[in-house]
């Protein structure tokens, strides 16, 4: 689950403006669709599909390697992103902060 949490945090931080409290839910939704597509199609097909890839190009390679390396955690990542989309902005900020604490705590315990 840890890799899913790290990738969730990366996506959430990339597509959320913490200063103004706005998130780009359409890009997070597109990320979910791309993750689902990558379970069944290769990366090049997903890249060619502009409906899926536009705006999230920076994460496509990471999504593809995540799906290959952690297939058991793909559904967990999708659920985390879905919860994030459905949450109001103050909760989104708390989810990001909570995830940062978990990820940093895990890194510290591994040292």
C-alpha positions as CSV (number, residue, x, y, z in Angstrom):
1,X,0.0,0.0,0.0
2,X,2.9,2.3,0.6
3,X,3.7,2.8,-3.1
4,X,0.0,3.6,-3.7
5,X,0.1,6.2,-1.0
6,X,3.3,7.8,-2.4
7,X,1.8,8.0,-5.9
8,X,-1.5,9.3,-4.6
9,X,0.4,12.1,-2.8
10,X,2.3,13.0,-5.9
11,X,-0.9,13.2,-8.0
12,X,-2.8,15.1,-5.3
13,X,-0.1,17.6,-4.8
14,X,0.5,18.1,-8.5
15,X,-3.2,18.8,-9.3
16,X,-4.1,20.8,-6.2
17,X,-3.3,24.5,-5.6
18,X,-2.8,24.5,-1.8
19,X,-2.5,28.3,-1.7
20,X,-5.9,29.0,-3.2
21,X,-7.5,25.7,-2.3
22,X,-8.4,24.5,-5.8
23,X,-7.9,21.1,-7.3
24,X,-8.0,20.0,-10.9
25,X,-10.5,17.2,-10.4
26,X,-10.8,16.6,-14.1
27,X,-7.1,15.6,-14.3
28,X,-7.4,13.4,-11.3
29,X,-10.4,11.7,-12.9
30,X,-8.4,11.3,-16.1
31,X,-5.6,9.7,-14.0
32,X,-8.1,7.1,-12.6
33,X,-9.2,6.3,-16.2
34,X,-5.6,6.0,-17.3
35,X,-4.8,3.6,-14.5
36,X,-7.8,1.4,-15.4
37,X,-6.8,1.5,-19.1
38,X,-3.2,0.6,-18.2
39,X,-4.3,-2.6,-16.6
40,X,-5.5,-3.9,-20.0
41,X,-3.5,-1.9,-22.6
42,X,0.1,-0.9,-23.0
43,X,1.5,2.5,-22.3
44,X,1.7,3.5,-26.0
45,X,-2.0,2.9,-26.6
46,X,-2.9,5.0,-23.6
47,X,-0.6,7.8,-24.8
48,X,-2.2,7.7,-28.2
49,X,-5.7,8.2,-26.6
50,X,-5.7,11.9,-26.1
51,X,-8.9,11.7,-24.1
52,X,-7.0,9.8,-21.5
53,X,-3.5,11.3,-21.7
54,X,-4.0,15.0,-22.2
55,X,-2.9,16.9,-19.1
56,X,-1.5,13.9,-17.2
57,X,1.5,13.1,-19.5
58,X,3.9,13.7,-16.6
59,X,2.4,10.7,-14.7
60,X,1.8,8.2,-17.5
61,X,5.2,6.5,-17.2
62,X,4.8,6.3,-13.4
63,X,1.3,4.9,-13.7
64,X,2.5,2.2,-16.2
65,X,5.4,1.1,-14.0
66,X,3.1,1.2,-10.9
67,X,0.5,-1.1,-12.6
68,X,3.3,-3.5,-13.6
69,X,5.2,-3.5,-10.3
70,X,2.2,-3.3,-7.9
71,X,-0.9,-4.8,-9.6
72,X,-2.4,-5.6,-6.2
73,X,-2.3,-1.9,-5.2
74,X,-3.9,-0.4,-8.3
75,X,-7.4,-0.6,-6.9
76,X,-6.2,1.0,-3.7
77,X,-4.7,3.9,-5.6
78,X,-7.9,4.3,-7.6
79,X,-10.0,4.4,-4.4
80,X,-7.7,7.0,-2.8
81,X,-8.0,9.2,-5.9
82,X,-11.8,8.7,-5.9
83,X,-12.1,9.7,-2.3
84,X,-10.0,12.8,-3.0
85,X,-12.2,13.9,-5.9
86,X,-15.4,13.5,-3.9
87,X,-14.0,15.5,-0.9
88,X,-14.5,19.2,-0.3
89,X,-11.4,21.4,-0.5
90,X,-10.7,21.6,3.2
91,X,-10.8,17.8,3.4
92,X,-8.5,17.5,0.3
93,X,-5.9,19.6,2.1
94,X,-6.2,17.4,5.2
95,X,-5.9,14.3,3.1
96,X,-2.7,15.7,1.5
97,X,-1.3,16.6,4.9
98,X,-2.2,13.2,6.4
99,X,-0.6,11.4,3.5
100,X,2.6,13.5,3.8
101,X,2.9,12.5,7.5
102,X,2.4,8.8,6.7
103,X,4.9,8.8,3.8
104,X,7.5,10.8,5.8
105,X,7.0,8.6,8.9
106,X,7.6,5.5,6.7
107,X,10.7,7.0,5.2
108,X,12.0,7.9,8.7
109,X,11.4,4.4,10.0
110,X,13.2,2.8,7.1
111,X,16.4,4.8,7.9
